[in-house]
């Protein structure tokens, strides 16, 4: 799929987790600039957020840059975000701690606004 996913697909981008909301990402490290590119689908059709970070994929630098970019885009403290899985891969799941499903629409709107700023 090319471009941004449709509205109904974006609704599934953030999903409930026992400790908050989970977000699946596809990360491109070592980019010229850190930015959010927008929503894509994985091979199974599940939505994921594609983003780039300028940090190299070594010693957790890229993961730190991912969390910093997401925190800034979401308007949240970086301490509320953590990598749940994919620490050494390009596909990651990030937890937004203490976020409620009712907040997902507002959080997704912030991510989409950040993607439009690129």
VENFEN-V801237 format. One record per residue. RES is the residue in one letter. OMEGA is omega in degrees with one decimal (NA if undefined). Layout:
res:RES omega:OMEGA
res:RES omega:OMEGA
This chain:
res:X omega:178.7
res:X omega:177.2
res:X omega:-178.1
res:X omega:178.0
res:X omega:179.1
res:X omega:-176.7
res:X omega:-177.7
res:X omega:178.9
res:X omega:179.6
res:X omega:178.7
res:X omega:-179.3
res:X omega:-177.2
res:X omega:174.3
res:X omega:-178.9
res:X omega:-177.1
res:X omega:175.6
res:X omega:-178.8
res:X omega:-177.9
res:X omega:-179.5
res:X omega:177.7
res:X omega:179.0
res:X omega:-178.4
res:X omega:178.2
res:X omega:-176.2
res:X omega:165.7
res:X omega:-171.8
res:X omega:173.7
res:X omega:179.1
res:X omega:176.3
res:X omega:179.9
res:X omega:177.6
res:X omega:-179.0
res:X omega:176.2
res:X omega:-179.6
res:X omega:174.3
res:X omega:-178.4
res:X omega:180.0
res:X omega:-175.2
res:X omega:174.9
res:X omega:172.8
res:X omega:173.5
res:X omega:-176.9
res:X omega:179.8
res:X omega:179.5
res:X omega:179.1
res:X omega:-179.0
res:X omega:172.5
res:X omega:-179.0
res:X omega:180.0
res:X omega:176.4
res:X omega:179.3
res:X omega:174.1
res:X omega:-178.6
res:X omega:-178.9
res:X omega:177.6
res:X omega:179.4
res:X omega:-179.4
res:X omega:175.6
res:X omega:176.2
res:X omega:-178.1
res:X omega:-179.5
res:X omega:178.1
res:X omega:177.2
res:X omega:179.1
res:X omega:177.1
res:X omega:-178.8
res:X omega:178.7
res:X omega:179.5
res:X omega:178.9
res:X omega:-179.5
res:X omega:179.5
res:X omega:-178.3
res:X omega:-178.7
res:X omega:-177.0
res:X omega:-178.7
res:X omega:173.5
res:X omega:-179.2
res:X omega:179.7
res:X omega:177.7
res:X omega:-178.6
res:X omega:173.7
res:X omega:178.2
res:X omega:178.1
res:X omega:-179.8
res:X omega:178.6
res:X omega:-177.0
res:X omega:-178.7
res:X omega:-179.4
res:X omega:179.2
res:X omega:175.0
res:X omega:-175.3
res:X omega:169.5
res:X omega:-179.4
res:X omega:177.2
res:X omega:170.0
res:X omega:-173.0
res:X omega:176.3
res:X omega:175.5
res:X omega:-179.7
res:X omega:179.7
res:X omega:179.4
res:X omega:179.5
res:X omega:-170.9
res:X omega:179.5
res:X omega:179.8
res:X omega:179.5
res:X omega:177.9
res:X omega:177.6
res:X omega:177.9
res:X omega:178.1
res:X omega:179.2
res:X omega:177.5
res:X omega:177.6
res:X omega:178.9
res:X omega:179.4
res:X omega:-178.6
res:X omega:-174.8
res:X omega:NA
